[in-house]
């Protein structure tokens, strides 16, 4: 086994990784991850905007914030792993 140029991985491992990266399923998982990141940024942005305009409510702990999100429509779905 020889190492791939500059990566320190065996050539077979690099070829295997490249084969996985070209699969359609991997592409969908990558897109899902980007959408999930966008949704989380949107939620944080909305909460920050509400806080900036004074509609943020009282200060709470992290647990309280998660409970508040869980009580909202689709809140439990957003917090589920």
MODELLER restraints for C-alpha pairs under 7 A, 6 or more apart:
rsr = mdl.restraints
at = mdl.atoms
rsr.add(forms.Gaussian(group=physical.xy_distance, feature=features.Distance(at['CA:1:A'], at['CA:10:A']), mean=5.81, stdev=0.5))
rsr.add(forms.Gaussian(group=physical.xy_distance, feature=features.Distance(at['CA:1:A'], at['CA:11:A']), mean=6.85, stdev=0.5))
rsr.add(forms.Gaussian(group=physical.xy_distance, feature=features.Distance(at['CA:2:A'], at['CA:10:A']), mean=5.42, stdev=0.5))
rsr.add(forms.Gaussian(group=physical.xy_distance, feature=features.Distance(at['CA:2:A'], at['CA:11:A']), mean=6.08, stdev=0.5))
rsr.add(forms.Gaussian(group=physical.xy_distance, feature=features.Distance(at['CA:3:A'], at['CA:9:A']), mean=5.04, stdev=0.5))
rsr.add(forms.Gaussian(group=physical.xy_distance, feature=features.Distance(at['CA:3:A'], at['CA:10:A']), mean=4.30, stdev=0.5))
rsr.add(forms.Gaussian(group=physical.xy_distance, feature=features.Distance(at['CA:3:A'], at['CA:11:A']), mean=5.70, stdev=0.5))
rsr.add(forms.Gaussian(group=physical.xy_distance, feature=features.Distance(at['CA:4:A'], at['CA:10:A']), mean=5.74, stdev=0.5))
rsr.add(forms.Gaussian(group=physical.xy_distance, feature=features.Distance(at['CA:4:A'], at['CA:11:A']), mean=5.10, stdev=0.5))
rsr.add(forms.Gaussian(group=physical.xy_distance, feature=features.Distance(at['CA:20:A'], at['CA:26:A']), mean=6.78, stdev=0.5))
rsr.add(forms.Gaussian(group=physical.xy_distance, feature=features.Distance(at['CA:50:A'], at['CA:56:A']), mean=5.11, stdev=0.5))
rsr.add(forms.Gaussian(group=physical.xy_distance, feature=features.Distance(at['CA:69:A'], at['CA:75:A']), mean=5.15, stdev=0.5))
rsr.add(forms.Gaussian(group=physical.xy_distance, feature=features.Distance(at['CA:70:A'], at['CA:76:A']), mean=4.83, stdev=0.5))
